[in-house]
Amino acid sequence: MPYNILILSTRKPGLSSAEFKDRYEGHVRLLKFYAGGLFLKRYRRYYLHSGVGDHPVVLRGNKAFFDFGAVAEVGFDEEASHHTFIESLSTEEVSAKIVADELEFSDPEKLASVVVGSIQETKA
């Protein structure tokens, strides 16, 4: 059964949205390097569109809610693959490098992730 996770990544204060995106993409390359063949089946990043003052363009809702810079969707064939991926990054040396890299572009206090229960899609 597919195992999907949504991640909300908050931009580190002082970084522009372009710098955040560049550093996040570098982080993905780092993860892929260390995970090798155990890397995610899918890792889709949605970067929020920035407008005036480099703030997200909010169409509806409380602007304060949108303090994150990206929403990511990661997918695995099954839950066990997720655990294997995490284990591949869990050595002390690799884990320290990944955490240090995350601190360069994100706010770890505001990082959030959740397992998706089901996905429904409607097309024209």
C-alpha positions in Angstrom: 0.0 0.0 0.0 1.5 3.4 -1.0 2.9 5.4 1.9 2.8 9.2 1.4 3.9 12.1 3.6 3.3 15.8 3.4 6.0 18.1 4.7 5.7 21.9 5.5 9.1 23.5 5.4 9.5 27.0 6.9 12.0 29.4 5.4 14.8 30.5 7.7 14.4 34.1 8.6 16.5 36.4 6.5 16.5 34.1 3.4 14.7 35.2 0.2 12.3 32.7 -1.3 14.8 32.2 -4.2 17.6 31.4 -1.7 15.3 29.1 0.2 14.4 27.2 -3.0 18.1 26.9 -4.0 19.2 25.6 -0.6 16.2 23.2 -0.4 17.0 21.8 -3.8 20.6 21.3 -2.6 19.3 19.5 0.4 17.4 17.1 -1.8 20.6 16.3 -3.7 22.3 15.7 -0.3 19.6 13.3 0.7 19.7 11.5 -2.6 23.5 11.2 -2.4 23.4 9.6 1.1 20.3 7.4 0.5 21.5 6.1 -2.8 19.2 3.4 -4.2 17.0 3.8 -1.1 15.9 7.3 -2.1 12.3 8.2 -2.2 10.1 6.9 -5.0 8.7 10.4 -5.3 9.7 13.8 -3.8 7.6 16.6 -5.2 8.2 20.1 -3.9 5.6 22.9 -4.2 7.2 26.3 -3.6 4.8 29.0 -2.6 4.6 31.9 -5.0 6.0 35.1 -3.4 4.7 38.6 -4.0 5.2 41.9 -2.4 7.8 41.9 0.4 8.7 38.3 -0.6 5.6 37.0 1.2 3.4 34.2 -0.1 0.5 35.3 -2.3 -2.5 34.2 -0.2 -5.8 34.0 -2.0 -7.9 33.0 1.0 -7.2 32.5 4.7 -5.1 34.0 7.4 -1.8 35.2 6.0 -0.1 34.4 9.3 -0.8 30.7 8.7 1.4 30.7 5.5 4.8 31.1 7.2 6.2 28.1 5.3 8.0 28.3 2.0 7.3 24.9 0.6 5.0 21.9 0.8 6.6 18.6 -0.1 4.9 15.4 -1.0 7.1 12.3 -0.5 6.0 8.8 -1.6 7.1 5.3 -1.0 5.7 2.0 -2.2 4.9 1.0 1.4 5.6 2.1 4.9 8.6 -0.3 5.3 10.4 1.5 2.5 10.0 4.8 4.5 11.6 3.2 7.5 14.5 1.8 5.4 15.1 5.2 3.8 15.2 6.9 7.3 17.6 4.2 8.6 19.9 4.8 5.6 20.3 8.4 6.9 20.6 7.6 10.6 24.3 7.1 11.1 25.7 9.7 13.4 27.9 11.3 10.6 25.2 11.4 8.0 22.5 12.6 10.4 24.7 15.4 11.6 25.4 16.6 8.0 21.7 16.5 7.1 20.6 18.4 10.2 23.4 21.0 9.7 22.2 21.5 6.1 18.6 21.9 7.1 19.6 24.6 9.6 21.0 26.6 6.6 17.6 27.1 5.0 14.8 26.1 7.3 13.3 26.7 10.8 13.3 23.3 12.5 10.9 24.5 15.2 8.3 25.0 12.5 9.0 21.9 10.4 5.8 19.8 10.2 5.1 16.4 8.5 2.0 14.2 8.4 1.2 10.8 6.9 -1.5 11.0 4.2 -4.4 8.7 4.6 -5.8 8.6 1.1 -5.5 10.6 -2.1 -8.4 11.5 -4.3 -7.8 13.3 -7.7 -10.4 14.8 -10.1 -9.4 15.5 -13.6 -11.3 17.1 -16.5 
